[in-house]
C-alpha cells in the first residue's frame, strides 16, 4: 500500500452518475490526472448508509494507491438518485463541505433503453437492489414504476438536492454526448473546475460502446446450484475444474436481454413527463439548442 490511511485527505471529488452515462469511463479518465487518486473500487456507495461514519476506515481503504494527490475521488451513480436515496447529498456535505460534485447527464430516452439492458444484466428483475422492489419485466411498466428509470432521468430534481448544500461553483454538470464525442475537452473543463493544472501529453482513450444486443441477462443458476451442493463434494474438485463447470453451466442457461421499444405515444408521454426537468438542466448548463429533441 503506497498511502497511509491517517495521512489521507477526505474524499473531495464525487462523480454521482447518472447511471448509464459513462461514469466508469470518466472514472478512469479522472484517474489519469497526477493530482487525482480515484478509488480502486468503483461504486463504494457508502453515503447511502445512515451509519456511513462507522464505515469510514473501510471506505478509505479504497484509496490504497494514494500518494499525495490533491483529490481523492469516487464514483457511485446511485448518489444521484436522490428520490430513492434522499439523504445522500446531505451526508456527503456533512462529511466534506468542500467536496466537488460532477454529474453526467444523457438524453433521457437513450438512457432508458440503456438502463433496461443493464438492469437485466445485473439481475434487477431477480434481486432487490436497494429500492424495496424488483424490476418488472415489462419495459413500459419498468419505465414508469422502477426508480432507476424515470426517476433516474429527473436530472434537475437531483441537482437541486445537491444545491441545497453545495454552491454552484462546487457542481459540474457534463453532457454524456459531449463526453463521448470530445473527451479531451470535457476533461480540460473538469480540470479547470477542480482548479488543477491541465496535464499535457495524456493518452485519452475513447469510450467503448457496448452493444445492448450482446448483453446477457443475469443468470442466478450457477450460484444456486453451488449453494445446494455439499461443501465437501464441491471442494473435492480442483478449483480450475469448478470454474470450468460453472462457466459451462452459465453459458448453457444464459439468455440475451429482452429488447425494448417505446411506441410514439409512449415516447411522447416520457418527453412530457421530463420536459420541465430537461428545460431546467439546459438552463443551468447554458445549453442554447436542444440536443435531446425535447423542446
C-alpha positions as CSV (number, residue, x, y, z in Angstrom):
1,X,0.0,0.0,0.0
2,X,1.5,3.3,-1.1
3,X,-0.6,5.7,1.1
4,X,-1.0,6.0,4.8
5,X,-4.7,5.9,6.0
6,X,-4.0,8.5,8.6
7,X,-2.3,11.0,6.2
8,X,-5.0,10.8,3.5
9,X,-7.3,13.8,3.0
10,X,-11.1,13.4,2.9
11,X,-12.6,12.3,-0.3
12,X,-13.2,15.5,-2.2
13,X,-14.4,14.5,-5.6
14,X,-17.7,12.7,-6.2
15,X,-18.8,11.5,-9.6
16,X,-22.5,10.9,-8.9
17,X,-23.7,9.4,-12.1
18,X,-26.1,9.3,-13.7
19,X,-26.2,5.6,-14.2
20,X,-25.5,4.5,-17.9
21,X,-23.9,7.9,-18.5
22,X,-20.3,6.7,-18.9
23,X,-19.3,7.0,-15.2
24,X,-17.0,4.0,-15.4
25,X,-15.2,5.7,-18.4
26,X,-15.0,9.1,-16.7
27,X,-13.8,7.4,-13.5
28,X,-10.8,6.1,-15.4
29,X,-10.2,9.4,-17.2
30,X,-10.2,11.3,-13.9
31,X,-7.6,8.9,-12.5
32,X,-5.2,9.9,-15.3
33,X,-4.5,13.3,-13.6
34,X,-1.4,13.2,-11.5
35,X,-3.3,15.1,-8.7
36,X,-6.3,12.8,-8.5
37,X,-6.5,9.4,-6.9
38,X,-9.7,7.7,-7.8
39,X,-11.0,4.8,-5.7
40,X,-9.8,1.3,-6.6
41,X,-13.3,0.1,-6.1
42,X,-16.0,1.8,-8.2
43,X,-19.3,2.5,-6.6
44,X,-18.5,2.3,-2.9
45,X,-22.0,3.7,-2.2
46,X,-21.1,4.4,1.4
47,X,-23.2,7.5,1.7
48,X,-26.4,5.6,1.1
49,X,-25.8,4.2,4.6
50,X,-27.2,6.1,7.6
51,X,-24.2,4.8,9.6
52,X,-21.6,5.8,7.0
53,X,-19.4,7.4,9.6
54,X,-18.9,4.0,11.2
55,X,-17.5,2.6,8.0
56,X,-15.1,5.4,7.0
57,X,-12.0,3.3,7.9
58,X,-13.1,0.6,5.4
59,X,-14.1,3.3,2.9
60,X,-10.6,4.9,3.0
61,X,-9.0,1.6,2.1
62,X,-10.4,2.1,-1.4
63,X,-7.6,4.7,-1.8
64,X,-4.6,2.5,-1.0
65,X,-2.8,3.9,-4.0
66,X,-2.9,7.5,-2.6
67,X,0.5,9.1,-2.9
68,X,0.0,12.8,-2.0
69,X,-2.6,13.7,-4.7
70,X,-4.7,16.7,-4.1
71,X,-8.0,14.9,-4.6
72,X,-9.3,11.6,-3.6
73,X,-12.3,10.7,-5.8
74,X,-15.0,8.1,-6.1
75,X,-17.9,7.2,-8.5
76,X,-21.3,6.0,-7.2
77,X,-24.1,6.7,-9.8
78,X,-26.7,5.9,-7.2
79,X,-25.7,9.1,-5.3
80,X,-27.7,11.0,-8.0
81,X,-30.9,9.0,-7.3
82,X,-32.0,11.4,-4.7
83,X,-35.7,10.4,-4.8
84,X,-34.8,6.8,-3.8
85,X,-31.9,7.9,-1.5
86,X,-32.8,11.5,-0.3
87,X,-30.2,11.8,2.4
88,X,-27.1,11.1,0.3
89,X,-26.4,14.8,-0.6
90,X,-26.7,15.9,3.0
91,X,-24.4,13.1,4.2
92,X,-21.7,14.0,1.6
93,X,-21.9,17.6,2.7
94,X,-21.7,16.6,6.4
95,X,-18.7,14.5,5.6
96,X,-16.9,17.2,3.4
97,X,-18.3,20.6,3.0
98,X,-15.6,21.4,0.4
99,X,-16.4,18.5,-1.9
100,X,-16.8,18.9,-5.6
101,X,-19.6,17.2,-7.4
102,X,-19.5,16.0,-11.1
103,X,-22.7,14.8,-12.7
104,X,-23.0,13.4,-16.2
105,X,-26.5,13.6,-17.9
106,X,-27.7,12.0,-21.1
107,X,-30.6,12.1,-23.5
108,X,-33.3,10.5,-21.2
109,X,-34.8,8.3,-23.9
110,X,-31.4,6.8,-24.8
111,X,-30.7,6.4,-21.1
112,X,-33.9,4.5,-20.5
113,X,-33.1,1.9,-23.2
114,X,-29.6,1.5,-21.8
115,X,-30.8,1.1,-18.2
116,X,-33.2,-1.6,-19.3
117,X,-30.4,-3.7,-20.8
118,X,-28.0,-3.1,-17.9
119,X,-30.7,-3.8,-15.2
120,X,-31.5,-7.2,-16.8
121,X,-27.8,-8.0,-17.0
122,X,-27.4,-7.1,-13.3
123,X,-30.4,-9.1,-12.1
124,X,-32.7,-6.2,-11.0
125,X,-35.6,-8.4,-12.0
126,X,-34.5,-11.1,-9.6
127,X,-32.8,-9.3,-6.7
128,X,-33.9,-6.2,-4.8
129,X,-31.0,-3.7,-5.4
130,X,-32.0,-1.4,-2.5
131,X,-35.2,0.1,-3.9
132,X,-37.6,-2.1,-2.0
133,X,-38.8,-3.9,-5.1
134,X,-37.6,-5.9,-8.1
135,X,-37.8,-4.6,-11.7
136,X,-40.9,-5.5,-13.7
137,X,-40.0,-7.5,-16.9
138,X,-42.3,-5.3,-19.0
139,X,-40.3,-2.4,-20.3
140,X,-43.1,0.2,-20.2
141,X,-44.1,-0.8,-16.7
142,X,-40.4,-0.6,-15.6
143,X,-40.1,2.9,-17.1
144,X,-42.9,4.2,-15.0
145,X,-42.6,2.3,-11.8
146,X,-38.9,1.2,-11.2
147,X,-36.8,4.0,-9.7
148,X,-33.7,3.8,-11.8
149,X,-35.7,4.5,-14.9
150,X,-37.8,7.7,-15.0
151,X,-36.7,8.9,-11.5
152,X,-33.1,8.5,-12.6
153,X,-33.7,10.9,-15.5
154,X,-35.1,13.7,-13.3
155,X,-31.7,15.4,-13.5
156,X,-32.8,18.8,-12.3
157,X,-34.5,17.3,-9.2
158,X,-31.3,15.6,-8.3
159,X,-29.1,18.7,-8.9
160,X,-31.5,20.7,-6.7
161,X,-30.9,18.2,-3.9
162,X,-27.2,19.0,-4.1
163,X,-27.7,22.7,-4.5
164,X,-29.3,22.8,-1.0
165,X,-25.8,22.0,0.4
166,X,-23.3,22.9,-2.3
167,X,-22.7,26.1,-4.2
168,X,-23.0,26.1,-8.0
169,X,-19.2,26.7,-8.0
170,X,-18.9,23.2,-6.5
171,X,-21.1,21.4,-9.0
172,X,-20.2,20.5,-12.6
173,X,-22.7,19.0,-15.0
174,X,-21.5,17.3,-18.2
175,X,-23.4,16.2,-21.2
176,X,-22.8,12.5,-21.9
177,X,-22.9,13.1,-25.6
178,X,-20.1,15.7,-25.4
179,X,-18.0,13.4,-23.2
180,X,-18.2,10.6,-25.7
181,X,-17.5,12.9,-28.6
182,X,-14.9,15.2,-27.1
183,X,-13.4,13.6,-24.0
184,X,-10.2,15.7,-24.1
185,X,-12.2,19.0,-24.0
186,X,-14.5,17.7,-21.2
187,X,-11.5,16.6,-19.2
188,X,-9.9,20.0,-19.6
189,X,-13.1,21.7,-18.4
190,X,-13.2,19.4,-15.3
191,X,-9.6,20.0,-14.5
192,X,-10.3,23.8,-14.5
193,X,-13.4,23.2,-12.4
194,X,-11.2,21.4,-9.9
195,X,-8.6,24.2,-10.1
196,X,-6.0,21.8,-11.3
197,X,-3.3,22.3,-14.0
198,X,-4.1,20.8,-17.3
199,X,-1.7,18.0,-17.9
200,X,-0.2,17.7,-21.4
201,X,0.5,14.6,-23.4
202,X,-2.1,12.3,-21.8
203,X,-3.2,9.4,-23.9
204,X,-7.0,9.7,-23.6
205,X,-8.9,6.5,-24.7
206,X,-12.2,6.7,-26.4
207,X,-15.4,5.3,-24.7
208,X,-16.1,1.8,-25.7
209,X,-19.8,1.5,-26.7
210,X,-21.2,-1.8,-25.5
211,X,-23.9,-3.3,-27.8
212,X,-27.2,-3.8,-26.0
213,X,-27.8,-6.8,-28.3
214,X,-24.7,-8.6,-26.9
215,X,-25.6,-8.2,-23.3
216,X,-26.7,-11.3,-21.4
217,X,-29.4,-11.4,-18.7
218,X,-28.3,-12.1,-15.1
219,X,-28.1,-15.8,-14.5
220,X,-28.5,-16.9,-10.9
221,X,-28.4,-20.7,-11.6
222,X,-24.7,-21.4,-11.1
223,X,-24.8,-19.8,-7.7
224,X,-28.0,-21.7,-6.8
225,X,-26.5,-25.0,-7.9
226,X,-23.4,-24.3,-5.9
227,X,-25.3,-23.3,-2.8
228,X,-27.2,-26.6,-2.8
229,X,-24.2,-28.9,-3.1
230,X,-22.3,-30.1,0.0
231,X,-19.1,-28.3,0.6
232,X,-17.1,-31.5,0.8
233,X,-18.4,-32.5,-2.6
234,X,-17.5,-29.2,-4.2
235,X,-14.1,-29.0,-2.6
236,X,-13.3,-32.5,-3.8
237,X,-12.7,-31.0,-7.3
238,X,-9.8,-28.7,-8.2
239,X,-10.6,-25.0,-8.4
240,X,-10.0,-25.0,-12.2
241,X,-12.5,-27.8,-12.7
242,X,-15.1,-26.0,-10.6
243,X,-14.6,-22.8,-12.6
244,X,-14.9,-24.6,-15.9
245,X,-18.1,-26.3,-14.8
246,X,-19.7,-23.1,-13.6
247,X,-18.7,-21.4,-16.9
248,X,-20.3,-24.1,-19.0
249,X,-23.4,-24.1,-16.8
250,X,-23.7,-20.3,-17.2
251,X,-23.3,-20.5,-21.0
252,X,-25.9,-23.3,-21.2
253,X,-28.5,-21.4,-19.1
254,X,-27.9,-17.9,-20.2
255,X,-30.3,-15.8,-22.3
256,X,-30.0,-12.5,-24.0
257,X,-31.6,-9.4,-22.5
258,X,-35.1,-8.7,-23.7
259,X,-35.3,-5.9,-26.3
260,X,-37.1,-2.6,-25.6
261,X,-39.1,-0.2,-27.7
262,X,-41.5,2.6,-27.0
263,X,-44.4,3.4,-29.2
264,X,-44.6,7.0,-30.4
265,X,-47.4,7.8,-28.0
266,X,-45.4,6.3,-25.1
267,X,-42.3,8.3,-26.1
268,X,-44.4,11.5,-26.0
269,X,-45.6,10.6,-22.5
270,X,-42.0,10.2,-21.4
271,X,-41.0,13.5,-23.0
272,X,-44.0,15.3,-21.5
273,X,-43.1,14.0,-18.0
274,X,-39.5,15.0,-18.3
275,X,-39.7,18.2,-20.3
276,X,-39.6,20.6,-17.4
277,X,-36.6,18.7,-16.0
278,X,-34.8,19.0,-19.3
279,X,-35.6,22.7,-19.7
280,X,-34.1,23.4,-16.2
281,X,-31.0,21.4,-16.8
282,X,-30.5,23.1,-20.2
283,X,-30.8,26.5,-18.5
284,X,-28.4,25.5,-15.7
285,X,-25.8,24.3,-18.2
286,X,-26.5,27.3,-20.5
287,X,-27.2,24.9,-23.4
288,X,-28.5,27.1,-26.2
289,X,-30.0,24.5,-28.5
290,X,-32.0,21.3,-27.9
291,X,-29.5,18.4,-28.3
292,X,-32.0,15.8,-26.9
293,X,-35.0,16.9,-29.0
294,X,-37.3,17.6,-26.0
295,X,-38.5,21.1,-26.7
